[in-house]
Structure formats: structure tokens, C-alpha cells
Amino acid sequence: MAVTFEAASGLLAEVGQADSLALASQALPHGAYTTLRTYRGGRVLRLADHVRRLEESVALEGQAAALDEETLRRAVAQALHLTHHPESRIRVTFAPPRLFVSIEPFVPMPERLHRQGVVCVTLPLQRENPRAKDTHFIATAAEAYGTLPTGAHEGLLTGQDGAILEGLSSNFFGIKDGVLSTEESRALPGITRALVLEVAAGVLPVSRLAVRSHDLPTLAEAFITSASRGILPVVRVDEVRIGDGHPGPTTRELMRRFEELIEREAEPL
């Protein structure tokens, strides 16, 4: 079960099964949300960036309000203290002036997925406001996940021009001719995505233009990113094999550097 803590009132309640995104969206008011996980029990990564994401998202939805980082830090720490999971997945919902922290056990992706890579499928779906992480999209994503074919790990949102924008709960990257490409203007600016771009700066050139569907057969490597996945290699999209069908050397190097960044920067609450 997932547990939600309302920072202002101290309310603690179960809101449904850990994988029930739709139920969570019904149980919480409309607002902005962000997702993060713990490392070594009580450490988090770039909490200030999550604060900025929440403020920017509510402003884009016409609910401009400030959120104090220390308030969020205390709320997350208190919610973690109440739940006692070895590692936790955290969803923070900011519906000004209310702040909710939802906690569930964090279960890492099976290691074989990082070793072998995953399959994705494209979907003719986009966010209404791609720059805002709006709770309304949680139910949309949950419904779309229910339509994915057996064996597909993630659905990729695509524009009418064939641009691969992002995943239902991830960002998408492709490597072609030694250049890393990811959509910038029409995709949610994921925090894990930003961290990957930081570590990629020392590895290869970066283009902030989308990979398009017709580019897929020419990609050498691809991967998706999110707080729960880290960097997860993609070896097939629809019926198109990516590269040689195995996680590539550049993706593996970025995974290594990303893990080093976590070790350096994950901070106690």
C-alpha cells in the first residue's frame, strides 16, 4: 500500500496499491507533482530541483505559489519516519497551499533489465502542457500503461511530426553518429534527465532535438531515464531493433557516471 501524509495537518492515510497511479490521482487534489526515491534509506538527490519543478508547474497551471525547500525537507523526513521502508519511492503533490507526501516501498528494477535492455512502443499521445508535471496526467498514463502489449516496458509519446517526445513516466534519449539526442521544448524537463545531460557533457556531444520515428533504424543506442529507473537501456522500439539489440558502450558509460554522481550528491534529509 502507498501512504500519503499531508504536511499541514499531519493526516496519514493509505491511498491504494503501490502500482495504482489512477487511484492516487483520485485521492489527491489537482496540482503539480514530482517523484523521487531514497538512497541508502534516507538520502535524496537534488531536492531543491524538485522544489523548483513544483513551483514552475503550478505557475504554468495558473496557481502560482512559493514552496519553501525546508518545509518540503521536513515533510519528506517526517513521512519517511512514519513508514520505515528500507528504500522509498516518494511522490510530492503541491496543490497550493496544501502539500502532500506519498510514500511507498521502492523496489528497484530487476538488474537483468539494465543488463539486457527493454522494449518500448510508440503512442500517438502528448501532454496538454508538456512543461508542467500535472496530476491530471497520472490517470492518463495509468490508462495508457494498461494498453501496452505484452513485453513492452514503456510507452513513448510521439508528436504528429514523428518526434519521440518522452515516455509515459520517463525521458527518451537516442545516440546516432556519436551524438546524444533528446527532445527539449515539447517534453517534460525531467530531473533525472537533467542529471544525465550533466554527466553526458563529458562523454559525447548533445543535441536537444527529438529523435524521430524514421531515425530509429539508424540509432546506435537508446535509453530512457526516470527517478525509479535511473538510466535504462532500450533495445527495441516497436518492431525496430536499436543498434545490435544490446545495451551499448556509451549507455553503459553514462550509467556508470550517473551512479558515481548519486554517490557524490545524495544527501541526508
C-alpha positions as CSV (number, residue, x, y, z in Angstrom):
1,M,0.0,0.0,0.0
2,A,1.0,3.6,-0.6
3,V,0.7,6.0,2.3
4,T,0.0,9.8,1.9
5,F,1.0,12.3,4.5
6,E,-0.5,15.9,4.4
7,A,2.2,18.2,5.7
8,A,0.0,20.9,7.1
9,S,-2.4,18.7,9.0
10,G,-0.4,15.6,9.9
11,L,-3.0,13.5,8.1
12,L,-1.8,10.0,7.3
13,A,-3.8,7.7,5.1
14,E,-3.5,4.7,2.8
15,V,-4.4,5.7,-0.8
16,G,-4.2,2.4,-2.6
17,Q,-1.9,-0.3,-4.1
18,A,1.6,0.9,-4.8
19,D,1.2,0.5,-8.6
20,S,-2.2,2.2,-8.7
21,L,-1.4,5.5,-10.3
22,A,-5.0,6.2,-11.2
23,L,-6.3,5.7,-7.6
24,A,-3.5,8.0,-6.3
25,S,-4.6,10.8,-8.7
26,Q,-8.2,10.5,-7.5
27,A,-7.2,10.6,-3.8
28,L,-5.2,13.8,-4.1
29,P,-6.4,17.3,-5.2
30,H,-5.4,18.8,-8.6
31,G,-1.9,20.3,-8.5
32,A,1.7,19.6,-9.5
33,Y,3.7,16.6,-8.5
34,T,7.2,15.3,-8.6
35,T,8.7,11.9,-7.9
36,L,11.9,10.9,-6.3
37,R,13.4,8.0,-4.4
38,T,15.7,7.5,-1.4
39,Y,19.3,6.2,-1.5
40,R,20.7,4.3,1.5
41,G,17.5,4.7,3.4
42,G,17.2,8.5,4.0
43,R,19.3,10.2,1.3
44,V,17.7,12.1,-1.6
45,L,19.1,13.7,-4.8
46,R,18.7,17.4,-5.7
47,L,15.7,18.2,-3.5
48,A,16.0,21.9,-4.5
49,D,15.4,21.0,-8.1
50,H,12.1,19.2,-7.1
51,V,11.0,22.4,-5.3
52,R,11.6,24.5,-8.5
53,R,9.8,21.9,-10.6
54,L,6.7,22.1,-8.3
55,E,6.7,25.9,-8.3
56,E,7.1,26.1,-12.1
57,S,4.4,23.5,-12.7
58,V,1.8,25.2,-10.5
59,A,2.6,28.5,-12.1
60,L,2.0,27.1,-15.6
61,E,-1.3,25.8,-14.3
62,G,-2.3,29.2,-13.1
63,Q,-1.8,28.5,-9.3
64,A,1.5,30.5,-8.8
65,A,2.8,29.9,-5.3
66,A,6.1,29.6,-3.5
67,L,7.3,26.4,-1.7
68,D,10.0,26.6,0.9
69,E,12.6,23.9,0.5
70,E,13.0,23.4,4.2
71,T,9.2,22.8,4.5
72,L,9.5,20.1,1.9
73,R,12.5,18.6,3.5
74,R,10.8,18.4,6.9
75,A,7.6,16.9,5.4
76,V,9.5,14.2,3.5
77,A,11.6,13.4,6.5
78,Q,8.5,13.1,8.7
79,A,6.7,10.9,6.2
80,L,9.8,8.6,5.9
81,H,9.9,8.3,9.7
82,L,6.3,7.2,9.7
83,T,6.8,4.5,7.1
84,H,10.2,2.9,7.8
85,H,10.8,1.3,4.4
86,P,14.4,0.2,3.6
87,E,14.1,2.4,0.5
88,S,11.2,4.5,-0.5
89,R,9.6,5.9,-3.6
90,I,8.2,9.4,-2.9
91,R,5.6,11.4,-4.7
92,V,5.2,15.0,-3.6
93,T,2.0,16.8,-4.6
94,F,1.7,20.6,-4.3
95,A,-1.8,21.9,-4.5
96,P,-1.3,25.4,-3.1
97,P,-1.4,25.9,-0.2
98,R,-1.6,22.1,0.6
99,L,1.4,19.8,0.4
100,F,1.2,16.0,0.3
101,V,3.9,13.4,0.5
102,S,3.0,9.9,-0.7
103,I,5.4,7.1,0.3
104,E,5.6,3.5,-0.9
105,P,8.4,0.9,-0.8
106,F,10.9,1.4,-3.6
107,V,11.5,-1.8,-5.5
108,P,14.5,-1.5,-7.9
109,M,14.1,-2.6,-11.5
110,P,15.4,-6.1,-11.9
111,E,19.1,-5.9,-12.7
112,R,18.6,-8.0,-15.8
113,L,16.7,-5.1,-17.4
114,H,19.7,-2.9,-17.1
115,R,21.9,-5.7,-18.5
116,Q,19.6,-6.7,-21.3
117,G,17.6,-3.6,-22.1
118,V,13.9,-3.2,-22.5
119,V,11.3,-2.8,-25.3
120,C,9.3,0.3,-25.8
121,V,6.3,1.1,-28.1
122,T,5.3,4.5,-29.6
123,L,1.9,6.0,-28.7
124,P,0.1,8.8,-30.5
125,L,-0.2,10.8,-27.2
126,Q,1.2,14.1,-25.9
127,R,0.8,16.1,-22.7
128,E,-1.5,19.1,-22.9
129,N,1.2,21.2,-21.2
130,P,4.5,19.3,-21.6
131,R,6.4,21.7,-19.3
132,A,4.1,21.1,-16.3
133,K,4.1,17.9,-14.2
134,D,0.3,18.0,-13.7
135,T,-1.6,15.4,-11.6
136,H,-4.2,15.1,-14.3
137,F,-1.7,13.2,-16.4
138,I,-1.3,10.4,-13.8
139,A,-4.6,8.9,-14.7
140,T,-3.9,9.3,-18.4
141,A,-0.6,7.5,-18.0
142,A,-2.2,4.7,-16.0
143,E,-4.8,4.1,-18.7
144,A,-2.1,4.1,-21.4
145,Y,0.0,1.6,-19.5
146,G,-3.0,-0.7,-19.5
147,T,-2.9,-0.8,-23.3
148,L,0.7,-1.7,-23.8
149,P,1.4,-5.0,-25.5
150,T,2.9,-7.9,-23.5
151,G,6.6,-7.4,-23.1
152,A,6.6,-3.7,-23.6
153,H,8.2,-1.8,-20.7
154,E,7.3,1.8,-21.6
155,G,5.1,3.8,-24.0
156,L,6.8,6.6,-25.9
157,L,4.7,9.8,-26.6
158,T,5.1,10.9,-30.2
159,G,4.2,14.1,-31.9
160,Q,2.3,14.4,-35.2
161,D,5.7,15.0,-36.9
162,G,7.0,11.7,-35.7
163,A,9.1,13.2,-32.9
164,I,9.7,10.9,-30.0
165,L,9.0,13.3,-27.1
166,E,9.2,11.3,-23.9
167,G,7.9,8.2,-22.1
168,L,4.7,8.0,-20.1
169,S,6.9,8.2,-17.0
170,S,10.4,8.8,-18.4
171,N,12.5,10.8,-20.8
172,F,13.9,9.3,-24.0
173,F,17.4,9.5,-25.5
174,G,18.9,8.2,-28.7
175,I,22.5,8.1,-29.9
176,K,23.3,8.4,-33.6
177,D,26.6,9.2,-35.2
178,G,28.2,9.8,-31.8
179,V,25.6,12.4,-30.8
180,L,23.1,12.1,-27.9
181,S,19.7,13.5,-28.8
182,T,16.7,14.2,-26.6
183,E,13.6,16.4,-27.0
184,E,13.8,19.7,-25.1
185,S,10.8,22.0,-25.8
186,R,7.9,19.6,-26.1
187,A,8.9,17.2,-23.3
188,L,8.7,17.3,-19.5
189,P,12.1,18.5,-18.2
190,G,12.8,15.5,-16.0
191,I,15.2,15.9,-13.1
192,T,16.9,12.6,-13.8
193,R,17.1,13.8,-17.5
194,A,18.9,16.9,-16.4
195,L,21.4,14.9,-14.3
196,V,22.1,12.6,-17.3
197,L,22.8,15.6,-19.5
198,E,25.3,16.8,-16.9
199,V,27.2,13.5,-17.0
200,A,26.9,13.2,-20.8
201,A,28.7,16.6,-21.3
202,G,32.0,14.8,-20.6
203,V,31.3,11.9,-22.8
204,L,29.7,13.0,-26.2
205,P,28.0,15.9,-27.9
206,V,24.4,16.6,-27.0
207,S,21.5,17.7,-29.3
208,R,18.3,18.9,-27.7
209,L,16.3,17.9,-30.7
210,A,14.0,14.9,-30.8
211,V,14.8,11.6,-32.3
212,R,12.1,10.9,-35.0
213,S,10.5,7.6,-35.8
214,H,12.3,7.4,-39.1
215,D,15.6,7.8,-37.2
216,L,15.1,4.6,-35.2
217,P,16.7,2.1,-37.6
218,T,19.9,4.3,-37.7
219,L,20.3,4.7,-33.9
220,A,23.3,3.0,-32.3
221,E,21.9,3.1,-28.8
222,A,18.9,4.4,-26.9
223,F,17.7,4.6,-23.3
224,I,15.1,6.1,-21.0
225,T,15.5,7.8,-17.7
226,S,13.5,8.4,-14.6
227,A,13.9,8.6,-10.8
228,S,12.9,4.9,-10.3
229,R,14.8,3.6,-13.4
230,G,18.0,5.7,-13.4
231,I,19.3,5.0,-16.9
232,L,17.6,2.0,-18.5
233,P,18.8,0.8,-22.0
234,V,16.2,0.4,-24.8
235,V,17.0,-2.3,-27.3
236,R,13.8,-2.2,-29.4
237,V,11.1,0.4,-30.2
238,D,8.0,-1.1,-31.9
239,E,9.5,-3.6,-34.4
240,V,12.8,-1.7,-34.8
241,R,15.9,-3.2,-33.2
242,I,18.2,-0.5,-31.8
243,G,21.8,-1.0,-32.7
244,D,22.8,-4.6,-32.3
245,G,20.0,-5.3,-29.9
246,H,22.1,-5.0,-26.7
247,P,22.9,-2.0,-24.4
248,G,25.7,-0.1,-26.0
249,P,29.1,1.0,-24.6
250,T,28.1,4.7,-24.3
251,T,24.9,3.9,-22.4
252,R,26.9,1.7,-20.0
253,E,29.4,4.5,-19.5
254,L,26.7,7.0,-18.8
255,M,25.1,4.5,-16.3
256,R,28.5,4.3,-14.5
257,R,28.9,8.0,-14.3
258,F,25.3,8.5,-13.2
259,E,25.9,6.1,-10.3
260,E,29.0,8.0,-9.3
261,L,27.0,11.2,-9.3
262,I,24.5,9.6,-6.9
263,E,27.3,8.5,-4.6
264,R,28.7,12.0,-4.6
265,E,25.5,14.1,-4.2
266,A,22.8,12.1,-2.5
267,E,22.3,14.0,0.8
268,P,20.6,13.1,4.1
269,L,17.4,14.9,4.9
